[in-house]
């Protein structure tokens, strides 16, 4: 048998293997997504595809439907965890995502099953700054593929695919990151949602100010509302403050603020650098938790 | 036995033709057993077309029959020693490798490689396609979609973004048989 036929059979087998553990996810109006039965009773999907917290319906590999509830979500890594009762649907075979390198051939699998192929283009550091926290993919994520498995040539699941909120991205969250999220969920019983109590808008920083304060970033966020009694209020944040960094990470737009507030940071006191009245100052804010 | 991709490309080029009309390249076609060429109905607009083989030889193709619903057309070509495609009706598995040869965007005999994305209708109740995750372009129409062994499993007909749609060989064989010609 030629190498080509061997590869072809291997890829087909990998799709077959992975497809036994995926669900179609209906949790938003226009288009469904895909989810992976990661651990018994827990289905992982892309957070941006879960727009309703009630009425989540999953389609099993055999075509039957089962309802699911939201166990928790972490928008900073675009993952949501659903609880579903489908004990006869096998949990996915999870591979070691730390062994994944740029150039590895991978498959994206969607409900059907449908598949696409390509390679990992880079093992990048995502917004969290930790190396290997996201896989950049050179493959097509077809409509509905978000939340589905990234599969290696042996059929093991090494990540969760997501197009993010924009349709031009092709990324996967590595399996080790998913495991970390689920470990936290199973330990605490929920995924904490970090809360500061502040509303912000993006703002351009004037060149003169940037020069005076030695700031590299061209933009930051300006505080337009502070909730009374909130962690932000208790930390001394005020309307008009321009937040340039939080916990050591530059804040250039409101998305950055959401990105740096990972579930693990609830309870942590973060140094928040602001510009107030043209002068730089540091505030210390203790990250709170959104009530459930 | 197909040994590698360059070998697969060679074999497919031998059975792929360029279909042209008055010097304008219209698309591709597949050399079918017994002196015929199968292509898309939308590639051959008139009752004849110029057919160019990979070795540069030119033949005249005369339209035998056309099915616009199936988007298939059958041409008769006259000549001796014309190769013919190895037609396969093997089961096509999602994820398996596929290769296409055609004349996309003016490039002759270009090879594209991908995998099977799905088999079936694109829309509920629609016709069945071999849907391939492979980057094709307009000049690929009428050309072969083959599996890793070099057997032709479909006829490329349409491109929908990154997805290519091919008419399954079973439908092409049915069309040729209906024209009164045998498959072998």
Boltz contact constraints between the chains, C-beta under 6 A:
constraints:
  - contact:
      token1: [A, 2]
      token2: [B, 1]
      max_distance: 6.0
  - contact:
      token1: [A, 2]
      token2: [B, 2]
      max_distance: 6.0
  - contact:
      token1: [A, 2]
      token2: [B, 3]
      max_distance: 6.0
  - contact:
      token1: [A, 4]
      token2: [B, 148]
      max_distance: 6.0
  - contact:
      token1: [A, 5]
      token2: [B, 148]
      max_distance: 6.0
  - contact:
      token1: [A, 8]
      token2: [B, 96]
      max_distance: 6.0
  - contact:
      token1: [A, 8]
      token2: [B, 97]
      max_distance: 6.0
  - contact:
      token1: [A, 8]
      token2: [B, 148]
      max_distance: 6.0
  - contact:
      token1: [A, 11]
      token2: [B, 95]
      max_distance: 6.0
  - contact:
      token1: [A, 11]
      token2: [B, 115]
      max_distance: 6.0
  - contact:
      token1: [A, 12]
      token2: [B, 93]
      max_distance: 6.0
  - contact:
      token1: [A, 12]
      token2: [B, 95]
      max_distance: 6.0
  - contact:
      token1: [A, 12]
      token2: [B, 96]
      max_distance: 6.0
  - contact:
      token1: [A, 15]
      token2: [B, 94]
      max_distance: 6.0
  - contact:
      token1: [A, 15]
      token2: [B, 95]
      max_distance: 6.0
  - contact:
      token1: [A, 112]
      token2: [B, 118]
      max_distance: 6.0
  - contact:
      token1: [A, 113]
      token2: [B, 94]
      max_distance: 6.0
  - contact:
      token1: [A, 114]
      token2: [B, 117]
      max_distance: 6.0
  - contact:
      token1: [A, 114]
      token2: [B, 118]
      max_distance: 6.0
  - contact:
      token1: [A, 115]
      token2: [B, 94]
      max_distance: 6.0
  - contact:
      token1: [A, 115]
      token2: [B, 95]
      max_distance: 6.0
  - contact:
      token1: [A, 115]
      token2: [B, 117]
      max_distance: 6.0
  - contact:
      token1: [A, 116]
      token2: [B, 133]
      max_distance: 6.0
  - contact:
      token1: [A, 117]
      token2: [B, 115]
      max_distance: 6.0
  - contact:
      token1: [A, 140]
      token2: [B, 162]
      max_distance: 6.0
